[in-house]
């Protein structure tokens, strides 16, 4: 019960922070991904087929998860580190695992709100979605875990707040633009095609698109994202200096 209470306390602290800065969160979670959906649809033409529309919607969901899990949560982790909050957490009787789990709980709530809202946006724009909710939930959860791990690694390795902010922003957007998320991999230059397809956002986009079409065939994406999550979270947890001067 004490561990659960600690996790909820960390979650509430981050929730209060988000309420105070709701504008940037809405931009990252909803406005930019929705704008990218409209942009991709406009570029593809008015006669986009349903699979193409599902790809665009899946890409926007992954874009939202990437921006919130890496850019936004990475920013909060950097803020805690470079303003001394992390040191304050470490001096309390608070286990590092409770701190990380509190952040992950916050990330899951963000992802749930953003994904649900973007599904409604897709419905407003006429996308006929009959998702497999279990498949979608699995892919979203593992995507958030993996990307939060990347944000943790950046926050732990950054030499300054400015450097860390630039890296989280670049990684949050770059992992989407460099992966075949809004377009099939065949449209990429041959030299980049192989590398782009092993990015976590590529597996996430494939999994989300399959789930949006009602398919349960997301086993490969779930396994790969699960392995990536274990590696990135474990590495980030190991790099974090809980009692840094």
C-alpha positions, 0 to 999 in steps of 0.5 A: 500500500505504501508503494502504491501511495508513492506512485499515486503521489508522483502521478498527482505531482505530474498531473498538476504540472500538466494542468498548469501547462495544458496548452503545450500538452494539447499541441503535442497530443492533439493539435499537431497530430490532427494537423498532420492527418489533414496534411497527409490526407490533402497531399494524397488527394480526396480519393484516399482509400480506407486503408490509406486513411487508416494509415494516416490515422495510425500515423497521427496516433503514433505521432501523438504518442511519440511527442507526449512520451519523449518530448513532453515527458522527457521535458518533465524528467529534465526539469526534475533533474536540473531544478533539483526536484530529482534530488529532493525525490531521492532524499525522501523515503521514495523508491526509484521504482515508485518514481518511474512507475508514477511517471509511467502511470501519468504517461498511460493516462496521457496516451489514453486521452490522446488516442481516444480523442484522435479516434473521435477526430478520425470519426469526424473526418469520416474514417470508418474505424472498427478497432480491435480494442485489445490489440490497440491497447497492447500496442499503445501501452508497449509503444508508450513504455518503449518511447518513455524509456528513450525519453528517460535515457535522453534525460539521464544523459543530457549535459544541460537542460537546453541540450536535453530539450532539443534532443527530446524534441528532435527525437519525438518528431524525428522517430515519426518522420524518419519511419514509414508511418504516414507512407509505405516503406517502398516510398523511402530511399533504398539506403534508408529503407531497412534502417527506418523499418526497425525504428519503434515508431514503425512497428507501432504504426503497423500495429496501430493500423492493424488494430484499427482495421479490426485485426488481432494479428499484432503478435510481431509488433507486440513482441518487438515493442515489448523487447524494446521497452525492456531494453530502453526502460532498463537502460534509462533506469540504470543511467539515472543518477538518483542522488546527482549533485 
